[in-house]
Amino acid sequence: MLKGEIVIRKDALVIKTFIYIFLAAGAVTMVLPYVWMVVTSIKPLDEIQAFPPSFVVRHPTLEPYRDLFSLVPMVRYIFNSLFVAGSITLFNVFATSLAGYAFAKHKFWGRDKIFFIFIASLMIPWQVNIIPGFIIVKNLGWLNTYTGLIVPAMAWCAFGIFLNRQFIYSIPDDLIDAARMDGCSEFRIYCLVILPLIKPVLATLAIFTFLQQWNNFVWPLVVIHTSSMRTLTLGLAVLTGQFGANYAMVMAGAVVATLPMLIVYLMFQKYIIKGINLTGL
């Protein structure tokens, strides 16, 4: 019996070792392009063009970053992206959590049918909405404005409503009933009971929404036609076209565009791993 347990433990150790090797290989594969991007952004031109290519930087330089901020209005591009992505994220997190609470814990006429319509809208490819959205934005006079960038994206919140509704649905009704007995209004229940319990899903939704809007390229390309209103993704596309031979400068722009996404993820990742049961207790 003891010998059999030793064999089982050895087999489990071998399996675990292979799993860790597989995960480590996947991690290296994912990280390697980012390391190459950062290394290239601080290389002089002669080292970039050297063959065979190398990760070693013999003469590091920050000139690509100086050229990036002096020749291109990167600060303006970064501000536009932060303002647009931040506004859409804040609105979607608040509005979808409020709608999710209503769909999960309140009974009203047509609740299930309305929720089904939201779910059905997820089946429609977003590309289908580009032309109708452009016509609406043009008729409203929102072309080349922050309003045209932000308001249409606020309407694309079906996934957030679905995510919040499913999460809030598992919250015990006793917590809400106890708050009602204490005299809390519905909005006060939402603020004091629901929001503290759904931090993990709000953090997840905030990360997904921010990253999606930060990397959004097609809709800004359709709406924006002046340099001062470009987002960072449009700015990088123009940067690639104007300075295609300056690989260090292009890579420096990619590094600058990646940093906010890393910061947002590091800020909210701790909430994702928290479960609702632990938070409720």
Steps between C-alpha positions, in 0.01 A plus 500: 500500500782736592679415177186578302470840668861580409432412136189721497693790652777459242247499217333812642839670530587415139164633377538818703854548365378471140217745573742758641736453205209551259382813686854639515544446126168677436599790725835541322325490162261775610759722668771471232339741248453765770862466611610536138281809464655669805855401399451630146364832629833581670731374226686726256423448132820307420424239770141464379619427147778263616481136392446267674268693733580501869326580827821657631511881487858617477434874482156574648343833410180691579509696177201311351287615795622859464419493129162344574386782728665779302395405145156355579229643734504186714383680814184606318444148367545352848260754653236426236524126558493534878203736492298288257582160652465629858163666436356192329633270773357706787160529336480131405605380845238718670216456249540126445525423872186704564318324214631162615358563847161588352493191276616266778305615804193690375194361331338726242299455183704368210815447705597167345410613148707819529792304640470253211522791255825611664639147476389471138685821414825323596448271201518791255854570369615847601612570143133510397448810715777708343303645206175567692705644785689729265176626343350575842814675623523704179135610517545604862810703413728293721773426245850581622381555860540326833124450504516301179774282644344442842119494477463219239740279696293556816206331329701180442457372856306173460792288615541707816129472582513123450813464714364711787156340488641147529730606784235693697246220451706278734491754786260379774174691511521502881770768486279726289191431711692584817607832349141577402383428855759750623341766280746508211377625164571295188786722394646489851478120492681508168776722641545340845415134439538413132810699402726364780402146404564533127848655507656199322261519205524880484879478490486238227251703297707817548814327371324350197323825413807720543725271297240466227454876468872573537575266208198609295615599152212466253244731662744790561623453143141546375410798722826698528666691216726755672834448671401664829215252555690181421520230761823315571416210268447739210817684595700176491357419156608841371834457674557173319420664167710813546797343677487146369879477468558624857426173674629620836255791499210274400589256778527787747146601406383142556663497844327826595166359380546180703587659836148627593354155436755342732427760768124442479547125526734527800256733677197270466642149487466442876122539478460240228617210717258584781183293503158631591459250784810623681400863444146433627628336816 
